[in-house]
């Protein structure tokens, strides 16, 4: 990190208040000098997440996550260090140091710019071709689109186009403006059988993919011939396109998403186009790939309330997609609070308590949103949005529908097994009781039995939670513990010794653990420039901002250091001595063991054995 950058980071840290930053995502309660809340990084029911405003840090005793204000923003918003710094610099009106890269990053930027231009030109070419070409091939496609309700206006709005059956239609036009390398990198051309370049998309309706800023970065392409496979051919990932980070239609939808404070997630390009064209403006889709955590982060950026409607096919594949995507969304927001399970008029809960609100738009069997809106109408679709059930209700009701297929007691118990995990998710006891009664009634089972099965399931879950956190805070060996203690003495806020004294006392310690060695070196370097413990901790977190393991170690060291607080100079000194002794003892024990081991190995070689025996005696003396 350059000096200017370093300066900027500390200026930003001065402006940030850890309580403000964390409070945006966690409800905190004061207790003693620290503040406590439910950890946003792991699932828990009792708070083990604490914020120490004096040190400007947070840490979790359950999962071991910890850090400062900047790392909290990075982790909860899924951004890298430089992104967070430049956003904060902008917010506080600080100038970013000139970070012009060398030649390599500059030429990479140029390549990307060229690729983007090539994609834009390609999109224009395909649209013009679709609208102006008079061949029967093109006219047929116009007619097909027309039948699907895609008017000329929509074609223009979404830059839809047509790639004809010609092998070099696009290439012939673009090769005068761009190099083969750029066109190939952008995924527009590929080498044919005779090693000559040909268009990648042929005989396909072209759906340009734009990022949220409107930049053309990739293409989806739908087959137009009866036996053409695959039905959809999509751009592969390129330097400018990462399909797991792009949502189709977001560029057009983002204003509506902000306005409606909700987003509708669909499956296909034409679902989105048809929906948006009919006034359902907040619809988006993943681009021919399953939903990813990055997509969900993108969604929450424009939709801070995280109100998400899932609108997939109502066939069984669509149902599975609903469940899969809902699980992913819930996972992405784990720790931000509970998923909304009941409507406000049912139980009053404060709005920001929810991590997210997931609803399912479920029109009748077998219709995707595109087909439904065109055949039944947007009016009716809006009604389905209005009465879209919350995810939990939808899932339980879907399962209850299976009841009509049940023929044997075994099938019934299997169905009960399937419903129990959903019931166990209900976090309000009174409502859980209501649900258990009603589900038991529908399935014709004893509600006491069902309630006890749900309780068993809940108990199993808590036990495994505890096991995990016990594993996370695993015991290190005694020597390692002593080494950690000796690093922690640097982080004691009311230490009776200053940094220089501590450095002298710990100068000759041999750290056996590589990670601890690295941290010790950084501490040694940092204490020359920092003024106090708070600054040292900041420096450590910043130095290892990209290293999760060391981050957790620093947090652990801070936790240990708190237990050393309040000691007088004498006790503090003997604490250091004890730990140095422990390390040295371990060191000589290890040496002795090595000699003993080789002594046993030397069995038969009298001379060697004798020499080792003398060495061992010397050592133990
Ligand atoms: Zn945690």
Boltz pocket constraint, residues with backbone or C-beta under 6 A from the ligand:
constraints:
  - pocket:
      binder: B
      contacts: [[A, 39], [A, 40], [A, 41], [A, 42], [A, 48], [A, 49], [A, 60], [A, 61], [A, 62], [A, 63], [A, 64], [A, 65]]
      max_distance: 6.0
